[in-house]
Each structure stands twice: as structure tokens, then as C-alpha cells.
Amino acid sequence: MIVSGTRHNAAVIGVDIGGTKVAVGLVNTAGQILAQLRAPMITHAGPDAAFDAVVNAIGALQKQRGQPEEIRGIGICAPGPLDPRSGVVLNPPNLPCWRNFPLAERAAQAYKIPVRVDNDANAAALAETKWGAARGYRYVFYATIGTGIGTGIVLDGQIYHGNTGSAGEGGHVTIDYNGPRCACGKRGCIEALAAGPAIASRARTTIANSRSQTSAILDLANGKIESVTSEMVGQAFAAGDPLAREILQETADLLAIWMGNIIDVLDPDVIVVGGGVAAMLNPFFAGIHEKLPAWSVNPRSAEIPLVLAHYGADAGIAGGAALCTGS
């Protein structure tokens, strides 16, 4: 049992499940992460072994913490596609052991407390709205930019799931129908143009086509163009490399076009951006914001704040916790 009595210092457990790791944290009602740990995710030994990996991680957290709080619920960020209403994980590419797996039901049976399941971007959007950079806003658009681009929409404190639970896939909005093919199968998605792998690919192409091929990016890659990563582009930019600035500026311009479309569809009152690439692009936020009126018909687009997310690497833990806390 997780519930430990009727103490006033109640908390929830946030769980962030990935293809290789399970991150779990104890989070209080103010959104503070009191304790956390990470453990390996088991993906090669069947659905029960994968579920046991989650249970074992939660158990290790309880043991580490000494269980002083009353645990009111468990919120789980799981890979999609999933059904957020039933808590069933449908067919996630990076967790092939789970197909139509009733994750919320299994966890609720194991712990006898409420369990909520959603994808990481939706959950992180809710955490930012409750406790983070979007606190006090009603119409929130959240994007996490890293290896991919995930997005979430929160309206009046509630995640917007749409008719089938599949709303909020903003990373797969096409802005160039002649653009590169995205992993989703479409062409020119913003994910295929502005996520980490796209930045790295653009850097490799730019360096290969450069006459001098002199760049701090290439130095960081030990002279091997094929070894260039988006992290190297960020490091080179921080060191003042002009080629890295050019590559990131182009990425920022693409994001401005995309955000203009988002504004015209949703009319949010704040845009929150998180993830590793977002931190790299933070110096370009002001420029993106200035260009929004050129890419949006909304006459008040310049009034919409563009802010960096509060939760960094812990967004999944905070997001999971936000799923099972009241407004």
C-alpha cells in the first residue's frame, strides 16, 4: 500500500516512462519535487516485465524517501499513442512490449489509489500551467523541442484532448509540403525542420557546402562532418561561431512561421517552450517574438508572451504529478 494515513503533507508520485528509463518523483501540491530517482526501463521481456520495472522504480523511491507523506495519486507520462481517457497504451514505437496495455488500470489495481496516464507533452503543459511559466494564464500552448517536437494545449486549466484524445500534435504541422519527410510519414513537419536531428542535418549540409569548412562545430566533431550533433551547434554558438548562429537563426525563423500558424488556430495567451533545443534557442526568443506579426493574422499576436519552460529535465515527473492534482 502507498497510502500512509491522513497526514496533511500529502503528495503525488509523478512517473516519466521512456524507451530506456523510468524517472519517478515525489511531488507536493505546490509542484515541488521532493525526491526523485531514475531506473532502467525493461522493454525486451514482455508487457509484465515492463510494468514491473515501473513498480520497482516506485518502490525504490518509497524506500529512499521513507514514506513520510500520504500519497494521493500516481500520474504517469507514457509514450504514445495512448488513450488518455482509459489510460490504455496503444502501440508506442519505443515500447513495443506494450500493445493495448491497460497501464492506468494495472497501476490502480497495484496501489489502490487514483492513477492518470497521458503523454509527456500534454502532462508537461499542465504542470507549467499549474506551477510553472504559464501559471495564471487561461489558454496555454506548450512545446517541448528536443529529439522531436511535442506539444500540449491547456484551456482553462484542462488539457485539450479533442474528440478522440489525439489533439495537440503540433509538432506534425506541415509548414513546407516540399520539405523533408518526417518520421510520422508527412513532409515538412516542423519536427522534421527544427528538432535536434534537423539542426544537426542542416549543420552537416552547411559545413559540407561551405568553401572554407572552418567552424567551431567541425572542431567539436574532430573534423568529421558525419559526427556533428545539434549539441555541438549549440556549443559552437555559445563560443561565438558565426556558422552556428546562422544555423540556429534559420531554425528560429522556421519556428516563427510555425508559431504564427499556432496563434491563428488557437489564439493562446502564452506560448511556453521547453526541451534541450529550446534552451539552446533561448537567445533567439526575442527575435522569434518580433516576427510573429509577420506570420499571423491575429492583430494582437505581439502581445502573446513567448517564455522558457520552468521545468527542464524534470518536466515528465512534474507533468505526471500534475495529472493527479486538483486545479
N, C-alpha and C positions, 0 to 999 in steps of 0.2 A: 504494500500500500504506500502511496505517496502522501496522501493527506495525513497531517500530523497533529491535528487538533484545531481549535478555534482561536488561533493567535491573531493578533492584529497586524503582524508583519507578514501579510500574505504576499505571495509571488507566483509567477508562472514560469514554466520552462519553455524556452524557445529552442527549436531544433532546425538546423540547416543541413539538408542532405544533398550531397553531391556525388559525382561518379566515383570519387576516390576517398572522400572523407565524410564524417558526421561531426558537425560542430553543435554543441549543446551549451546552453547558458541559463542561469537563474536570473530572472529579470523582475524588478519590483514594479509597482503600479505607476512609478514616475519615469519608467523607461530606463532605469539604471541597471546595467549588467553587473550583478553582484559576484558572480563566479562563472567560469566557463572552461571548457576543455574541448579538445579535438581528438577523434579516434578514427581508425581506418574504416571505410565502408566496404562491406563484403558483397561483391557483385557477381561472383562466378560460381556460387554454390547453391543457387535456388532462392526462391522468394522468402522462405522462412529464415534462412541464414542471414539474408539482408535485413530482415526485420529484427532479428536477434542482435545485429550489430547496433541498431538504433537503441534497443532496450539496454544493451550493455553500456553504451555511452551515457545514457540517462542514469543508470545505476552507478557508474563511476563518478558522475557529477554529484549525486546524492552522498556518496561516501566521502568525497572530497569536502563537501560543504558541511557534513554533519547533520543535515536535515533540520535546521532550526526554524525554517519558515513553513507555513501552511501552503501547499501547492494547490492552486485553484484550477489550473488547466494546463494543457500542453498544446502549443501551436507549432505546426511543422511546415517548413518550406521544403517542398518536394519537387523534383524535376517533372516537367510537363511532357506531353499533355496529361492533364488530370481534370477531374470534375470537382470543383471546389464545393459544390453543394453536398455531394455524397462523400467526399473525401477519398474517392477511388482514383488511384494512379493508373492511367490508361496504358500508354506504351512509350515510356521515355527512352530515347535513343541511348543515353549514357547509363541507364539502369535496365538493361534488357531482361534482368531476372524478374522484374515486376511488370506483369501484364494484367490489367483489370484487377489490380491488387487493392483490397479494401483497407487502406492504411489507417484511416481515421477509426474505423470500426475495430480493427485489431488492437490499436493503441488504447482505445476506450475500454475494451474488454480487459486489457492487461492492467490498467491503472485505476479504473473505476472513477474517472474524472472526465470532464469535457475535453474533447480533442478537436482541433480545427486544422485543416490542411489547405494550403494554397500554393501558388507558385511564388518564387522568390521576389520577383519584381512587384507583384501585387502586394505582398506582405511588407516589403520594404517601403513601398509608397504609404501604406497605412502607418507604419512606425514613424516615418518622417512627419506625417500629419498629426499624429498623437503627441509626439515628443520631440521632434526634430526641426529641421529647417522649414517645414511647411506648417508648423503649429500656428493656429489662428486663421488659417485660410480655409475656404469652403470648396474650391474647385481646383484640385491638385493634379498636375501631370508630373509623373516621376519617370526618370530614365536612368538605367544603370548601363554604363558603357565600359565594356571590357573586351573579353574574347568575342562576345556578341553584344547585342543591344536589346535589353529587356525593358519593358515599360509597364507602368501601372497607373490607373486612374482612380482617384478617390473623390467622391462627390458627397458633400455634407457629412463627412466622417465615415462613409461607407465605400468599400471597394465596388467599383462598377464592373460587373462580370458580363453584362449583356444577356442576350436571350439564351445562349447555350453554355455560358460560362467561359467563352473563348475571347471575350473582348480584351482590349489593351495590348494587342500585338503590334505596338507602334514601331518596333524595330524592323518590321517587314512591310513598311510603307514604301512603295517604289517612288523614287524621285528621278530616275533615269531608265526608261524602258529599254534603252540600248546598253545599259550598264552591265557589269559582271553578274554572272549567275550566283545567286545566294544559296546557302545550304538548304534553304526552305524550298528551292526549286524556281522561285521567281527571279526576275532580272532587276538589277538596280535598286534593291532594297537599301535603306540607309545602313543596315548592318553590314552589307557587302561592300559599302563605300567608306564607312567611318569607324568601324570597330577596330580593335587591335590588329588582327591579321591584315585588314585592308590598309592600315597605316604602314605596316611592315612591307607589304607588297608594293605600295606606292613608293616607299623609300628605296627599295631594291631597284625598281624600274628607273627612278630618277637618277640614282647613282650610276646605273649601267649606261644611261643615255647622256650622262654628263661628260664633257670633254676632258675635264681635269681629274674627275673622280677623287677629288680631295674633300674629305668631310670627316668630322669627328665621329660620325656614325660608322663609317668604314673602319676607322681606327678601333672603335669599340668592338667591332666584329672581327678584329685581327686580319683585316684586309679581305675577308671573304664575304662577298655580296650576299651569297645564299644564307649566311648566318645572321643577317640583320633582323632585329626584332623591333616591335613598337617601343619596348622599354629602352632600347638603345637610342631611338629617335628622341625620346623624352630626355634622356641623359645628355645627349648632344645639344638639344635645345637649351637646357639649363646651363650648359657651358658656353652658350653664345654662338652656336653653329648656325650660319645663315641658311644652309640647306635644310636643316631640321626645322627651322622656323617656317620655311616655305612649305614644307610637307604638312606641318600642323596647321598652318593658315588655311591651306586648301581643305583640310578636314573640317576646320571651324566653319568655312564657307558652306560646305555641304550640310553641316548641322543647322546652319541658319535657315537654309531653304526648307529643310525638313521641319524645323520648329515653327516656321511660318505656316506650313500646312496644318500642323497640330493646332496652332492657335485658331485658325479659321474653322476647324471642325469642332473644337472643344471649348474655346474661349475660357481657358483656365485663369485663375487669379494668381498662380505662381507656377513656375517650372523648376523642379528640383532635379539635379543631375548628380549621380554618384558613380562609383566604379573606378578602377585603376586608370583608365584612359581619361575619365573626367578630371581626375586630379592633375593629370598631365596638361589638360587643356584649360585649366582654371585661368591662366593668364590671358586667354582669348575670350573669356566670357563677356567682357565689356564690349568687345568688337562684335561678337555674335548678337548681343542685345541691340546694339546700334543698327544692325542690318535687318532686324525683324520687320520694321515697317515696309521695307522694300519687298518682302516676301510674304506679306499678309495683307488682306483687305480690311482687317479689323482696325478701325481708326484709333484704337487705344492700345494697340499691341506694345507700344513703347512703355506702357505703364506696368506691364507684367514683369515681376522680378524673375531673374534667372540666377539661381543660387546653388552653391555646392551642398551636397547632402551632409547631414550631421553624422550619420553612422557610416563608417568606412568599411573595413573588412568584417565588421560585426553586424552588417545590415541584415544578414539572414537570421541571426539569433534574435535581434531586436524585432525583425519582421514577424518571425514565428510567435514571439511573445505578444505582439500587438494583435494578432488574430484572436486571442482569447482574453483580452481585457476590455472592459466596458469603455464607452466613449466618455 
